[in-house]
Amino acid sequence: MTAVSYSSDPTDRDWAEVLARFPLFSKVGKRKLRKVARDAHFAEISPGEEVIARGAPADSFYVILGGEAAVRDRPRAPRLRTGDYFGEMALIEGGHRTASVVATEELHLMRLPHQSFMEIVKERGVAMRILETLGTRLRRAEERV
């Protein structure tokens, strides 16, 4: 997936259009996506900057809108790119972050607070996508052992 472009002052409707292009949100209605956009924080992160730190309390879910990041503390972890997301495991289980994520190039992120994340996960399509991703991550971890 290529980086997503957006206007200099996007509205909730603009962000909903952007999010609808991502597989994670493809089955979510526009109204709910506008609510997600209202609840979310959008940020640009410089290369080398840490997004989340291992051991930190979990408070948000992240979606990469553009750029690339690396997962630290995970040998052979794939790079995170546009359309990828992270932070869901600690939110679902109520624990702390199990790895650090650092921007490897300019990174455009959506940060969704815990409560808003839990609301959107109730959407069947979103829950299934997250379960598929968690299954893939578990399979990769087992293969490394």
C-alpha positions in Angstrom: 0.0 0.0 0.0 1.4 3.4 -0.9 1.4 6.4 1.4 -1.8 8.3 1.7 -1.9 12.0 0.9 -4.2 14.5 2.6 -4.9 18.2 2.6 -3.2 20.5 4.9 -6.3 20.9 7.1 -8.3 17.7 6.7 -11.8 17.3 8.2 -13.2 14.2 9.9 -14.9 13.4 6.6 -11.5 13.6 4.8 -9.9 11.3 7.4 -12.8 8.9 7.1 -12.1 8.7 3.3 -8.5 8.0 4.0 -9.2 5.3 6.6 -11.8 3.6 4.3 -8.9 2.7 1.9 -7.2 0.6 4.5 -8.1 -3.1 4.7 -8.6 -2.9 8.5 -11.5 -0.4 8.0 -12.8 -1.4 4.6 -16.0 -2.8 6.0 -16.7 0.0 8.4 -19.4 2.5 7.5 -18.5 6.1 6.8 -20.4 7.4 9.8 -18.4 5.2 12.2 -15.2 6.2 10.4 -16.0 9.8 10.9 -16.4 9.1 14.7 -13.0 7.3 14.6 -11.5 10.3 13.0 -13.0 12.6 15.6 -11.6 10.5 18.4 -8.2 10.0 16.8 -5.0 12.1 17.0 -3.0 12.4 13.8 0.8 12.9 14.0 4.0 13.1 12.0 7.0 11.4 13.7 10.6 12.1 12.7 13.0 9.3 11.8 14.6 7.8 14.9 11.8 9.0 17.2 10.2 6.4 19.5 6.5 5.9 19.0 5.9 3.5 21.9 8.3 2.0 24.5 8.5 -1.5 25.7 7.0 -1.8 29.2 4.9 1.4 28.9 1.3 1.3 29.8 -1.0 0.7 26.8 -3.3 3.6 26.1 -3.7 3.8 22.3 -3.8 1.9 19.1 -1.8 3.1 16.1 -2.3 2.9 12.3 0.5 3.9 9.9 -0.9 6.3 7.3 2.5 6.7 5.6 6.1 5.9 6.2 7.9 3.1 7.9 8.8 2.0 11.4 10.8 -0.8 13.1 9.8 -3.0 16.0 12.6 -3.2 18.5 13.0 -6.1 21.0 11.7 -8.5 18.3 14.4 -10.3 16.3 13.5 -10.6 12.6 10.3 -8.6 13.1 9.1 -7.2 9.7 9.1 -3.5 9.1 5.8 -1.7 9.7 4.6 0.1 6.6 1.6 2.1 5.4 -1.6 0.2 6.3 0.0 -1.7 9.2 -1.1 -1.2 12.7 0.2 -1.9 16.2 -0.6 -1.6 19.9 -3.7 -3.8 19.8 -2.3 -6.7 21.9 -1.7 -4.7 25.0 -5.0 -2.9 24.7 -6.9 -6.2 24.3 -5.2 -8.0 27.2 -4.9 -4.9 29.4 -1.1 -5.2 29.8 2.0 -3.2 29.0 3.7 -2.7 25.7 5.8 -5.8 24.8 8.0 -4.0 22.3 9.2 -0.6 21.3 8.4 0.9 17.9 10.6 3.5 16.3 10.2 5.5 13.1 12.7 4.6 10.5 11.6 7.4 8.1 9.1 10.2 8.4 6.0 8.5 9.8 2.4 9.6 9.6 0.3 8.0 12.3 -3.2 7.8 13.6 -3.4 7.3 17.3 -6.7 6.0 18.6 -7.4 6.1 22.4 -8.2 2.9 24.2 -11.9 3.4 24.6 -12.4 4.4 20.9 -10.3 1.3 19.9 -12.6 -1.0 21.9 -15.7 0.6 20.3 -14.4 0.1 16.7 -13.2 -3.5 17.5 -16.9 -4.4 18.0 -17.2 -4.0 14.3 -17.0 -7.6 12.9 -14.8 -6.7 10.0 -12.3 -4.9 12.2 -12.2 -7.7 14.8 -11.6 -10.3 12.1 -8.7 -8.4 10.6 -7.1 -8.0 14.0 -7.5 -11.7 14.7 -5.9 -12.5 11.4 -3.0 -10.3 12.1 -2.5 -11.7 15.6 -2.7 -15.2 14.2 0.0 -14.4 11.6 2.2 -12.8 14.3 1.8 -15.9 16.6 2.7 -18.2 13.7 5.8 -16.2 12.9 6.9 -16.3 16.5 6.4 -20.1 16.7 8.4 -20.6 13.5 11.3 -18.6 15.1 11.4 -20.9 18.2 
